[in-house]
Amino acid sequence: MSEEFLPFSKPSISRAAINDVVACLESGWITTGPRVAQFTEALRDYLGAPHVLPLTSATAGLHIALLALDLKPGDEVITTPLTFAATLNTIVLAGAKPVLVDIDPNTLNMNLNLLEEAITEKTRVIMPVHFAGLPVDLDHLYEIADRHGLRVIEDAAHAIGTEYKGNRIGSVGDTQVFSFHPNKNITTGEGGCVTTRDADLAKKISLLRFHGIDREAWNRYGKSGNQEYEVVMPGFKYNMMDLQAAIGLHQLRELDDFIARRETLVNRYQEALADWPQWTLPKYPAYPHRHAWHLYTPLVNVESAGLNRDEFMTAMKERNIGTGLHYRAVHLYPYYREQFGFQPGDFQHAENVCERIVSLPLFPSMTDAEHDRVLDVMYNIFNR
Ligand SMILES: Cc1ncc(COP(=O)(O)O)c(C=O)c1O
């Protein structure tokens, strides 16, 4: 096989970003400092969020956003079975019980028509995922949350740049958590941020992110810094570094171009695969939105394809093309089955989708020739 391996995702890091990382390294200040402050402002402008807290990851964000809500043992947090383990893990780590609501098989987001059935007197938080960058129907979600007096933490790990009815995710609603992992729409290496409209929650997340200390290190040790500080609660070490923010500042400027390229590539896939019986293609909801296309996730129609999803992924890999699996149904992992009694059949739409879903290669620097190569290999696998 002569052609190089084509990954399913690849970050696009500009020369300017690389130069700024070098400048940061040479500046003498590489941890949380002026670049993180600049990145915070830039995120606030882009996302239209009053409070923005950059962190080491979205997992860290979900963890301390939940902890900041002071959940009590037995409190319930409602989420979706079609998500990364971090969504459920952080609910458990915050001392609460994950309660799941099946997905809508068209949008792959939580089925909001089933949400109210899952609400009990112990429910405190709803934590939906904007899957692949497609916004949850926020009007419907917040109507239910407000009526039941529940907090909402949107797992927006996939959704930087996503819009719902003309509003960016982060600019409306309660609290959101974004990821800047290398396969996301923008990256800082590892990284993430929380956005919120709640000033008290923002203050608490800010303390939890750095040892429960009121001031960040550069205030204490910089020229104008004050070395005095108080520890007001036991906190974590989840602060983003300037080295990461140096990358993020450049990535954020390019985000809209990245999404535009992703969208072009998705439209190419949708057109090329439209009449293939082997695939069920992503569908769009009727409400106005901008999909951020973090992932392109068709479903394998196993009978027409003559092979299942895992076999398809193996066949692609043998032909030097990477694919991704987002995700296996989280409730069927051993910990969740043993701890919470989840079983096969509990969430049938999610389980069906999780057996068939595959993420095809999609990243901003992917060329038309690389895209054609993916399609050619798929023609070849299915003998079309
Ligand atoms: C839906 C979802 N939530 C949370 C996370 C965690 O993000 P991070 O890797 O930044 O901790 C991910 C990461 O892939 C994710 O896909």
The ligand as a Gaussian input file, in Angstrom:
#p B3LYP/6-31G(d) Opt

LIG

0 1
 C      -19.217000      14.708000      24.760000
 C      -17.897000      14.891000      25.443000
 N      -17.863000      15.361000      26.684000
 C      -16.693000      15.552000      27.333000
 C      -15.490000      15.270000      26.734000
 C      -14.212000      15.472000      27.483000
 O      -13.408000      16.421000      26.851000
 P      -11.860000      16.585000      27.255000
 O      -11.116000      15.564000      26.466000
 O      -11.513000      17.987000      26.850000
 O      -11.768000      16.372000      28.710000
 C      -15.478000      14.778000      25.440000
 C      -14.196000      14.448000      24.792000
 O      -14.113000      13.839000      23.768000
 C      -16.706000      14.578000      24.773000
 O      -16.729000      14.104000      23.518000

